[in-house]
C-alpha cells in the first residue's frame, strides 16, 4: 500500500505497533483493559486527521511569521491557537493520564505514535502541549493533591500550559551554577528572584495561564545540584476556587530568535524583578514541590520524558523530510540510465538513479530505525509501570535508563542527516523556501542541543548509565540483544548473517566499556564519550533493525521487502562505521584531552 500521508507512514506505524511490538497484548493488563486494537486505531486516525487539518497547514507560516514581543505581550499566530484548541478539545492532552484526572489511560506506546503525527506536522505549535504534558506528569508524581487539583487538572483540560525552567544565562547546562533564590515566607510559600534563559513556551496568550516549574535555591541549601529545589510559579496566581487572580512577578525580558522551532516562543524570563508585586510583596510567588533540595531529582522525571520526546521530534522531522524527498524523487524527471545511448530518449524519474536510491535508503534506515527505537522505549515505559512481575518492571527500568541518552541523541544526529539527504535529493530546489525540506533541516538542527547536548548525553551514557549498579543496565541490554541474536541465528538464513554481525558488534561494546574504565582514569574514559555514544547507538539501532527484519518473516509484498532492504543497508553501510570507532576507543586516545586551549 502506498504511503498516503507526507507526514508519517501509517503502514509503518501499524507494522511496528502490531507485527513487531504486539501493542494489543497490553490490553490484557488492568490499566489498559478498556482498550482494544479498535480504540488504538481510532485515536491514531484522530491524531492523523487533526495534525493534517489543523497543524500542518500553518507550519510554514509559523516559520515565516514567528512570535513577536511588543515589550508587554507576546503575539502568536491565530492558527496556532486554533490548532491547540482542536488538540485539547479532542482530549489528546490527557490521553495517557489516569481516568480519575479525565485521561484515557492510553499506553505510552500508543501515545508516542499518536503524538508523532503532530511533531511531523508542526513541531513549533506542538511543543506547547508536549511541554504541558511533561509538566503535568511531574506534578502527578511529586506534587501534593492540592497542587494536582490547582494546576494539573486545568493543564489537562487545555486551560493552562506548562514549562520547565532550568538554565540561566550564566550557567547554561551547568545546573550546579544555578543562582535563582527562593526566600521562604511565613505562610509556607516562597518568593523567587532570578533569571531563566532558553525557556520554550515561556510566554504567550495561547492559554489562560502558564505554570512554570522552576529550579531555585533556598537560603542555606547545599552547594551544587544537591541544593536545588523545585517550585511552581504560575504566571497568574490561582485562587482557592480555581479562578485566576493577580499577575505574578514573572515577566519576559525578551524572545530568543532561533534558526528553527520558530513557532515556539523561546524566552528570557525574570522572576521577582519588581514589575509586579503579588500580594503587595516583592518576588515571584512560588510553591515548593515535594521536599527541599530534591528539585533536580524531581525535574529528571520531566527531563527524561522530554529527552525521549526530543528524540521523537527529531525522528518526526526526519521522517516527513524523507517522505517528501521520496515523492519528489518519484516525480522529478532528470537524466537517463548510465547505460542509455540515446540522448533523445525520455528522461527518467531520479529515483531510477542508484545514488538517489542510496540517499533514500539511508534516510529510510535512519527514520524508520529511529521510530522503532522510540516506540520500543515507549513500550518499556508501559512495562515498568504495568508489567505483572516486579522483575519485569525492574528489567524495563534498567533498559530504559541505559537507552534514554541514545533515544535522545541518535535520532537528533541521524534524522538530521536524513534531512540533509532530503535536501540533496531535491537538488537546488532543496535549498529554497518553496520546498519544506530546508525548514525541516533548520527545525531539526535544534534537537542535538535540546534537553542536554550530544556531549551531555554521551557523558550520561558512558559516565553513569554504563556503570551504574555495577553495569546492570548494560548487562540487561546485552542480554536483551542476545535474545534477538539467538532468534536470528536459529533461522539459519540471511537473518543469521545479520545476527552474527550484531553479536560481534555488541561483544566489542562490552570489551570497549571495560577497557575505558579499566584505566581508573575517568578523564581519559570520558574524553571519548561522544565516540562511545555514536558506536553504541549504531549498535543498538542495528539490533532494532534486526528485530524488524525478523518481524517481516512470511511476508513478501513491497512494504516488507522494503523493510528488509533498509535493514540490509543499515548492516552493510552503517554498522561497519562502528569498527574504527571501537578501535579508537580501545586505544584510549587522548588527542582531544591533550590539546591545550592556546593551541587553537
C-alpha positions as CSV (number, residue, x, y, z in Angstrom):
1,X,0.0,0.0,0.0
2,X,1.4,3.4,-1.0
3,X,2.0,6.0,1.7
4,X,-0.9,8.4,1.6
5,X,0.5,11.0,4.0
6,X,3.7,13.0,3.7
7,X,3.9,13.4,7.5
8,X,4.4,9.8,8.6
9,X,3.7,6.3,7.2
10,X,0.6,4.8,8.9
11,X,1.6,1.5,7.3
12,X,4.9,1.6,9.1
13,X,3.2,2.5,12.4
14,X,0.9,-0.4,12.1
15,X,3.8,-2.8,11.4
16,X,5.8,-1.6,14.4
17,X,2.9,-1.5,16.8
18,X,1.2,-4.7,15.9
19,X,3.6,-7.0,14.0
20,X,6.7,-6.2,16.0
21,X,5.7,-4.8,19.4
22,X,2.3,-6.6,19.9
23,X,0.5,-3.5,21.3
24,X,-2.7,-5.4,21.7
25,X,-1.1,-7.6,24.3
26,X,-1.2,-4.5,26.6
27,X,-5.0,-4.6,26.7
28,X,-4.8,-7.7,28.9
29,X,-3.5,-5.5,31.7
30,X,-5.9,-3.8,34.1
31,X,-4.8,-0.3,33.3
32,X,-5.5,-0.7,29.6
33,X,-8.4,-3.2,29.8
34,X,-10.9,-0.7,28.4
35,X,-8.8,-0.5,25.2
36,X,-8.6,-2.7,22.1
37,X,-7.0,-2.7,18.7
38,X,-10.0,-0.7,17.6
39,X,-9.6,2.1,20.1
40,X,-5.9,2.3,19.4
41,X,-6.6,2.6,15.6
42,X,-9.3,5.2,16.3
43,X,-7.0,7.5,18.3
44,X,-4.3,7.1,15.7
45,X,-6.8,8.0,13.0
46,X,-7.9,11.1,15.0
47,X,-4.3,12.2,15.6
48,X,-3.5,12.0,11.9
49,X,-6.7,13.9,11.0
50,X,-6.1,16.8,13.5
51,X,-2.4,17.0,12.7
52,X,-3.2,17.1,8.9
53,X,-6.1,19.6,9.1
54,X,-5.0,21.9,11.9
55,X,-1.2,21.7,12.4
56,X,0.4,21.1,9.1
57,X,-1.3,24.0,7.1
58,X,0.3,26.7,9.2
59,X,3.8,25.1,9.6
60,X,5.4,27.4,7.0
61,X,3.6,30.5,8.3
62,X,4.8,29.6,11.8
63,X,8.3,29.7,10.5
64,X,8.0,32.9,8.5
65,X,5.9,34.9,11.0
66,X,7.4,33.9,14.3
67,X,6.1,35.1,17.6
68,X,6.9,38.7,18.5
69,X,7.2,40.6,21.7
70,X,6.0,44.2,21.9
71,X,7.5,44.8,25.3
72,X,4.4,43.7,27.2
73,X,2.7,40.9,25.3
74,X,3.8,38.0,23.1
75,X,1.8,37.7,19.8
76,X,1.4,34.4,18.1
77,X,-0.4,33.2,15.0
78,X,-4.2,32.7,15.5
79,X,-3.8,29.4,13.6
80,X,-1.6,28.1,16.4
81,X,-4.3,28.8,18.9
82,X,-6.9,27.1,16.7
83,X,-4.7,24.0,16.3
84,X,-4.1,23.8,20.1
85,X,-7.8,24.2,20.8
86,X,-8.5,21.3,18.4
87,X,-5.9,19.2,20.1
88,X,-7.2,19.8,23.6
89,X,-10.9,19.5,22.7
90,X,-10.1,16.0,21.4
91,X,-8.8,15.2,24.9
92,X,-5.5,14.2,23.5
93,X,-3.5,16.2,26.1
94,X,-4.9,13.9,28.8
95,X,-4.6,10.7,26.6
96,X,-2.0,8.8,28.7
97,X,-3.2,10.1,32.1
98,X,-5.4,8.4,34.7
99,X,-9.2,8.3,34.2
100,X,-9.5,10.0,37.6
101,X,-7.9,13.1,36.0
102,X,-10.0,12.9,32.9
103,X,-7.5,10.8,30.9
104,X,-7.9,7.9,28.5
105,X,-5.2,5.7,30.1
106,X,-3.7,5.1,26.7
107,X,-0.4,3.1,26.8
108,X,2.7,5.3,26.3
109,X,3.4,3.1,23.2
110,X,0.2,4.4,21.5
111,X,0.6,7.9,22.8
112,X,4.1,8.3,21.3
113,X,2.8,7.0,18.0
114,X,-0.1,9.5,18.1
115,X,1.9,12.5,19.1
116,X,4.5,11.8,16.3
117,X,1.9,13.0,13.8
118,X,1.8,16.4,15.4
119,X,5.6,16.7,15.7
120,X,5.9,15.8,12.0
121,X,3.1,18.3,11.1
122,X,4.2,21.3,13.1
123,X,6.9,20.9,15.7
124,X,6.6,24.6,16.7
125,X,3.0,24.6,17.6
126,X,3.0,21.0,19.1
127,X,5.8,21.9,21.6
128,X,3.3,23.8,23.8
129,X,1.2,20.8,24.6
130,X,4.0,18.4,24.9
131,X,5.8,20.6,27.5
132,X,2.5,20.9,29.3
133,X,2.0,17.1,29.4
134,X,5.6,16.6,30.8
135,X,4.9,19.3,33.5
136,X,1.6,17.7,34.4
137,X,3.2,14.2,34.7
138,X,5.9,15.5,37.0
139,X,3.3,17.1,39.3
140,X,1.2,14.0,39.4
141,X,4.3,12.1,40.5
142,X,5.7,14.6,43.0
143,X,3.1,17.3,43.7
144,X,0.6,17.4,46.5
145,X,-3.1,16.6,45.9
146,X,-3.9,20.3,46.2
147,X,-1.2,21.1,43.6
148,X,-2.7,18.5,41.3
149,X,-6.1,19.9,41.6
150,X,-5.0,23.5,41.2
151,X,-2.6,23.1,38.3
152,X,-2.7,19.7,36.7
153,X,-6.4,19.4,36.0
154,X,-6.6,22.8,34.2
155,X,-3.5,21.8,32.2
156,X,-5.0,18.5,31.1
157,X,-8.2,20.5,30.1
158,X,-6.0,22.8,28.0
159,X,-6.8,25.9,30.1
160,X,-3.2,26.2,31.5
161,X,0.0,25.3,29.7
162,X,3.3,24.4,31.3
163,X,7.1,24.9,31.0
164,X,10.3,23.8,32.6
165,X,12.8,26.4,33.8
166,X,16.3,25.1,34.4
167,X,19.0,27.1,32.5
168,X,20.3,30.5,33.5
169,X,22.2,33.0,31.3
170,X,25.5,32.5,33.3
171,X,25.1,28.7,33.8
172,X,23.8,27.1,30.6
173,X,23.7,23.4,31.1
174,X,25.8,23.6,34.3
175,X,22.9,23.4,36.7
176,X,25.3,23.3,39.7
177,X,25.7,27.0,39.0
178,X,22.0,28.0,39.2
179,X,21.7,31.1,41.4
180,X,17.9,31.8,41.3
181,X,17.0,32.1,45.0
182,X,13.7,31.1,46.8
183,X,13.1,33.0,50.0
184,X,10.7,31.3,52.5
185,X,7.6,33.2,53.6
186,X,5.7,32.9,56.9
187,X,2.7,31.3,55.2
188,X,4.9,28.4,53.8
189,X,5.1,29.8,50.3
190,X,8.3,31.3,48.7
191,X,9.3,34.3,46.8
192,X,11.7,33.8,43.8
193,X,14.4,36.1,42.5
194,X,16.5,35.4,39.4
195,X,16.5,34.8,35.6
196,X,16.0,31.8,33.4
197,X,17.2,31.5,29.8
198,X,16.1,29.4,26.8
199,X,12.6,28.8,28.2
200,X,10.5,27.2,25.5
201,X,6.8,28.3,25.6
202,X,7.8,30.7,28.4
203,X,5.3,33.4,27.4
204,X,2.2,33.6,25.2
205,X,-1.5,34.1,25.3
206,X,-2.4,30.6,23.9
207,X,-3.8,29.6,27.3
208,X,-5.4,31.2,30.3
209,X,-2.3,30.7,32.5
210,X,1.3,29.3,32.3
211,X,2.6,27.0,35.0
212,X,6.4,27.4,35.3
213,X,8.4,24.6,37.1
214,X,11.5,26.4,38.3
215,X,14.7,25.2,39.9
216,X,16.0,27.5,42.6
217,X,18.0,27.6,45.9
218,X,16.6,28.1,49.3
219,X,19.0,30.1,51.5
220,X,21.4,27.8,53.3
221,X,21.0,25.0,50.7
222,X,24.0,22.8,50.0
223,X,26.1,23.9,47.0
224,X,25.8,22.3,43.6
225,X,22.9,20.4,42.2
226,X,22.1,18.8,45.7
227,X,20.9,22.2,46.8
228,X,18.3,22.8,44.1
229,X,14.6,22.8,45.0
230,X,11.6,22.7,42.6
231,X,8.9,25.3,42.6
232,X,5.6,26.0,40.9
233,X,5.5,29.6,39.7
234,X,2.3,30.5,37.8
235,X,2.0,33.5,35.5
236,X,-1.2,34.4,37.3
237,X,-2.0,33.4,40.8
238,X,-4.8,30.9,41.2
239,X,-7.5,31.3,43.9
240,X,-8.9,28.6,46.1
241,X,-11.8,28.3,43.8
242,X,-9.6,27.9,40.8
243,X,-10.2,31.4,39.5
244,X,-7.3,33.4,38.2
245,X,-6.0,36.2,40.4
246,X,-3.4,38.9,40.1
247,X,-0.3,38.8,37.8
248,X,2.7,37.1,39.4
249,X,6.1,38.7,39.1
250,X,7.4,36.6,36.3
251,X,8.0,38.7,33.2
252,X,9.5,38.3,29.7
253,X,12.7,40.2,29.2
254,X,12.8,39.2,25.5
255,X,12.5,36.4,22.9
256,X,15.3,34.4,21.6
257,X,15.2,34.0,17.8
258,X,16.4,30.6,16.8
259,X,17.1,29.1,13.4
260,X,14.2,26.6,13.8
261,X,11.2,25.8,16.0
262,X,10.2,29.4,15.3
263,X,6.6,28.8,16.2
264,X,7.6,28.1,19.8
265,X,8.3,31.2,21.9
266,X,11.7,31.0,23.5
267,X,12.2,33.4,26.3
268,X,14.4,35.0,28.9
269,X,12.3,35.2,32.0
270,X,12.9,37.4,35.0
271,X,11.5,36.4,38.4
272,X,11.0,39.0,41.1
273,X,12.4,42.0,39.2
274,X,9.6,44.2,40.6
275,X,7.4,44.7,37.6
276,X,4.5,43.2,39.7
277,X,4.1,42.8,43.4
278,X,1.6,40.0,44.0
279,X,0.0,40.3,47.5
280,X,1.9,43.6,47.8
281,X,5.2,41.9,48.5
282,X,8.4,41.6,46.3
283,X,9.3,38.5,44.4
284,X,7.5,35.9,42.3
285,X,5.1,33.9,44.4
286,X,6.2,30.3,44.3
287,X,5.1,26.9,45.8
288,X,7.5,24.2,46.7
289,X,7.1,20.8,45.0
290,X,7.8,17.9,47.4
291,X,10.8,18.2,49.7
292,X,13.5,20.9,49.7
293,X,16.8,20.2,47.9
294,X,15.2,17.4,45.8
295,X,14.4,19.6,42.8
296,X,16.8,18.1,40.3
297,X,15.7,14.5,41.2
298,X,12.0,15.6,40.6
299,X,12.9,17.5,37.4
300,X,14.5,14.4,35.9
301,X,11.0,12.9,35.8
302,X,10.2,15.6,33.2
303,X,13.6,15.8,31.7
304,X,13.9,12.1,30.9
305,X,10.4,12.1,29.3
306,X,11.4,15.3,27.4
307,X,14.6,13.6,26.2
308,X,12.6,10.8,24.6
309,X,10.2,13.5,23.3
310,X,13.1,15.4,21.7
311,X,14.2,12.1,20.0
312,X,10.7,11.6,18.8
313,X,10.6,15.2,17.4
314,X,13.9,14.6,15.6
315,X,12.6,11.4,14.2
316,X,9.3,13.0,13.0
317,X,11.1,15.8,11.2
318,X,13.4,13.3,9.6
319,X,10.5,11.1,8.6
320,X,8.4,13.8,7.0
321,X,11.5,15.1,5.1
322,X,12.2,11.6,3.9
323,X,8.6,11.1,2.6
324,X,8.7,14.5,0.8
325,X,12.1,13.7,-0.9
326,X,10.7,10.2,-1.8
327,X,7.7,11.8,-3.5
328,X,10.0,14.3,-5.3
329,X,12.3,11.5,-6.5
330,X,9.4,9.6,-7.9
331,X,8.0,12.7,-9.8
332,X,11.1,14.6,-10.9
333,X,12.4,13.5,-14.3
334,X,16.1,14.2,-14.9
335,X,18.8,12.3,-16.8
336,X,18.9,8.9,-18.2
337,X,20.2,5.5,-17.1
338,X,24.0,5.3,-17.2
339,X,23.8,2.6,-19.9
340,X,21.5,4.6,-22.1
341,X,23.0,5.6,-25.5
342,X,20.2,7.7,-27.0
343,X,20.3,11.3,-25.7
344,X,16.9,12.0,-27.2
345,X,15.3,9.3,-25.1
346,X,12.8,10.5,-22.4
347,X,14.3,11.4,-19.1
348,X,13.7,9.1,-16.2
349,X,12.5,9.9,-12.6
350,X,15.5,10.5,-10.5
351,X,14.6,7.5,-8.2
352,X,15.9,5.4,-11.1
353,X,19.4,6.6,-10.4
354,X,21.4,4.4,-8.0
355,X,22.8,7.3,-5.9
356,X,19.4,8.8,-5.3
357,X,18.2,5.3,-4.1
358,X,21.3,5.3,-1.9
359,X,20.2,8.6,-0.3
360,X,16.6,7.3,0.1
361,X,17.7,4.0,1.6
362,X,19.9,5.9,4.1
363,X,17.0,8.1,5.1
364,X,14.7,5.2,5.4
365,X,17.1,3.3,7.6
366,X,17.6,6.3,9.9
367,X,14.0,7.4,10.3
368,X,12.3,4.0,10.4
369,X,15.1,2.8,12.8
370,X,14.6,5.9,15.0
371,X,10.8,5.5,15.0
372,X,11.2,1.8,16.0
373,X,13.7,2.7,18.8
374,X,11.4,5.3,20.2
375,X,8.3,3.1,20.2
376,X,10.4,0.4,21.8
377,X,11.4,2.8,24.6
378,X,7.7,3.8,25.0
379,X,6.8,0.2,25.4
380,X,9.4,0.0,28.1
381,X,7.6,2.9,29.9
382,X,4.5,0.8,29.9
383,X,6.4,-2.3,31.1
384,X,7.9,-0.5,34.0
385,X,4.5,0.7,35.2
386,X,2.2,-2.2,34.3
387,X,4.1,-5.5,33.9
388,X,2.8,-8.2,36.2
389,X,6.0,-9.2,37.8
390,X,8.4,-6.8,39.7
391,X,11.3,-8.5,38.0
392,X,9.8,-7.5,34.6
393,X,9.2,-3.9,35.8
394,X,12.8,-3.7,37.1
395,X,14.3,-5.0,33.9
396,X,12.3,-2.5,31.8
397,X,13.5,0.3,34.1
398,X,17.2,-0.7,33.6
399,X,16.8,-0.9,29.9
400,X,15.0,2.5,29.7
401,X,17.7,4.1,31.8
402,X,20.5,3.0,29.5
403,X,18.6,3.6,26.3
404,X,17.3,7.1,27.1
405,X,20.5,9.0,26.2
406,X,20.6,7.0,22.9
407,X,16.9,7.6,22.2
408,X,17.5,11.3,22.6
409,X,20.8,11.7,20.7
410,X,20.8,9.1,18.0
411,X,17.7,10.4,16.2
412,X,18.9,14.0,16.8
413,X,22.1,13.2,14.9
414,X,21.0,10.8,12.2
415,X,17.5,12.1,11.4
416,X,19.1,15.5,11.0
417,X,21.4,13.7,8.5
418,X,18.2,12.3,6.9
419,X,17.0,15.9,6.5
420,X,20.4,16.8,5.0
421,X,20.0,14.0,2.4
422,X,16.4,15.1,1.7
423,X,17.7,18.5,0.6
424,X,20.3,16.7,-1.5
425,X,17.6,14.6,-3.2
426,X,15.8,17.8,-4.1
427,X,18.9,19.3,-5.7
428,X,18.9,23.0,-6.0
429,X,15.2,23.2,-5.1
430,X,16.0,21.7,-1.7
431,X,17.7,25.0,-0.6
432,X,14.7,27.1,-1.4
433,X,11.8,28.1,0.8
434,X,9.2,26.8,-1.7
435,X,10.0,23.3,-0.6
436,X,9.6,22.1,3.0
437,X,12.8,20.2,3.4
438,X,15.0,23.3,4.2
439,X,12.8,24.2,7.1
440,X,12.8,20.7,8.4
441,X,16.6,20.8,8.5
442,X,16.6,24.1,10.4
443,X,14.0,22.8,12.8
444,X,15.8,19.6,13.4
445,X,19.2,21.3,13.9
446,X,18.0,22.4,17.4
447,X,17.4,18.8,18.6
448,X,21.1,17.9,19.2
449,X,21.1,20.8,21.7
450,X,17.6,20.4,23.2
451,X,17.3,18.7,26.6
452,X,21.1,18.1,27.0
453,X,23.6,18.3,24.2
454,X,25.1,15.4,22.4
455,X,28.1,15.6,24.7
456,X,26.0,15.6,27.8
457,X,24.1,12.5,26.7
458,X,27.4,10.9,25.9
459,X,28.7,11.6,29.4
460,X,25.4,10.3,30.8
461,X,25.7,7.0,28.9
462,X,29.4,6.2,29.5
463,X,29.8,8.0,32.8
464,X,26.6,6.9,34.5
465,X,24.3,4.5,32.7
466,X,27.0,2.1,31.5
467,X,28.5,1.7,35.1
468,X,25.6,2.3,37.4
469,X,24.8,-0.7,39.7
470,X,27.9,-2.4,38.6
471,X,26.9,-2.1,34.9
472,X,23.5,-3.7,35.4
473,X,21.8,-1.6,32.7
474,X,24.4,-2.5,30.1
475,X,24.2,-6.2,31.1
476,X,20.4,-6.1,30.8
477,X,20.7,-4.5,27.4
478,X,23.2,-7.1,26.3
479,X,21.0,-9.9,27.4
480,X,18.0,-8.5,25.5
481,X,20.1,-8.0,22.4
482,X,21.4,-11.6,22.8
483,X,17.9,-13.0,22.7
484,X,17.2,-11.3,19.4
485,X,20.5,-12.6,18.1
486,X,19.6,-16.1,19.2
487,X,16.3,-15.9,17.3
488,X,18.1,-14.7,14.2
489,X,20.8,-17.4,14.3
490,X,18.1,-20.0,14.7
491,X,16.7,-19.1,11.2
492,X,19.9,-20.3,9.5
493,X,19.3,-17.8,6.7
494,X,20.0,-14.2,6.0
495,X,18.8,-13.1,9.4
496,X,21.5,-15.4,10.9
497,X,24.2,-13.4,9.0
498,X,22.8,-10.2,10.4
499,X,22.6,-11.7,13.8
500,X,26.3,-12.8,13.7
501,X,27.4,-9.3,12.7
502,X,25.3,-7.8,15.6
503,X,26.7,-10.2,18.1
504,X,30.3,-9.3,17.1
505,X,29.5,-5.6,17.4
506,X,27.9,-6.0,20.9
507,X,30.9,-8.0,22.0
508,X,33.0,-5.0,21.1
509,X,30.7,-2.7,23.2
510,X,31.4,-4.9,26.2
511,X,35.1,-5.1,25.6
512,X,35.5,-1.3,25.0
513,X,33.4,-0.4,28.1
514,X,35.7,-2.5,30.3
515,X,38.8,-1.1,28.6
516,X,37.7,2.5,29.0
517,X,37.0,2.2,32.7
518,X,39.9,-0.3,33.3
519,X,42.4,2.5,33.5
520,X,40.9,4.0,36.6
521,X,41.2,7.4,34.9
522,X,37.8,8.9,34.2
523,X,39.2,11.9,32.3
524,X,40.6,9.5,29.6
525,X,37.4,7.5,29.5
526,X,35.1,10.4,29.3
527,X,37.2,12.3,26.7
528,X,36.0,9.5,24.4
529,X,32.3,9.6,25.4
530,X,30.9,11.0,22.2
531,X,32.6,8.3,20.1
532,X,31.2,5.8,22.5
533,X,27.7,7.1,22.3
534,X,27.8,7.0,18.5
535,X,29.2,3.5,18.3
536,X,26.8,2.1,20.9
537,X,23.9,4.0,19.3
538,X,24.6,2.5,15.9
539,X,24.8,-1.0,17.5
540,X,21.5,-0.5,19.3
541,X,19.8,0.6,16.1
542,X,21.2,-2.4,14.3
543,X,19.5,-4.5,16.9
544,X,16.3,-2.6,16.3
545,X,16.6,-3.3,12.6
546,X,17.3,-7.0,13.2
547,X,14.1,-7.1,15.2
548,X,12.2,-5.5,12.3
549,X,13.8,-7.9,9.8
550,X,12.6,-10.9,11.8
551,X,9.1,-9.4,12.1
552,X,8.8,-9.4,8.3
553,X,9.1,-13.2,8.1
554,X,6.3,-14.8,5.9
555,X,5.5,-11.5,4.1
556,X,6.8,-10.8,0.6
557,X,4.9,-7.6,-0.5
558,X,6.7,-4.4,-1.4
559,X,6.4,-2.9,2.1
560,X,8.1,-5.9,3.8
561,X,10.7,-6.2,1.0
562,X,11.5,-2.5,1.6
563,X,11.9,-3.2,5.4
564,X,14.3,-6.0,4.7
565,X,16.3,-3.8,2.2
566,X,16.6,-1.0,4.7
567,X,17.9,-3.5,7.3
568,X,20.4,-4.8,4.8
569,X,21.5,-1.2,4.1
570,X,22.0,-0.5,7.8
571,X,24.0,-3.6,8.4
572,X,26.2,-3.2,5.3
573,X,26.6,0.6,5.2
574,X,26.1,1.8,8.7
575,X,27.1,-0.8,11.3
576,X,30.6,-1.0,9.8
577,X,31.1,2.6,10.8
578,X,31.5,1.3,14.4
579,X,34.6,-0.7,13.7
580,X,37.0,2.3,13.5
581,X,35.2,3.9,16.4
582,X,35.7,0.8,18.6
583,X,39.4,0.8,17.5
584,X,39.8,4.4,18.6
585,X,38.1,3.7,21.9
586,X,40.2,0.7,22.6
587,X,43.3,2.7,22.0
588,X,42.4,5.1,24.9
589,X,43.1,8.0,22.7
590,X,44.0,11.3,24.4
591,X,44.2,13.6,21.4
592,X,41.4,15.8,22.5
593,X,42.4,15.6,26.1
594,X,46.0,16.7,25.3
595,X,45.0,19.7,23.1
596,X,45.9,22.8,25.1
597,X,43.5,25.7,24.9
598,X,46.1,28.0,23.5
599,X,46.9,25.7,20.6
600,X,43.6,26.7,18.8
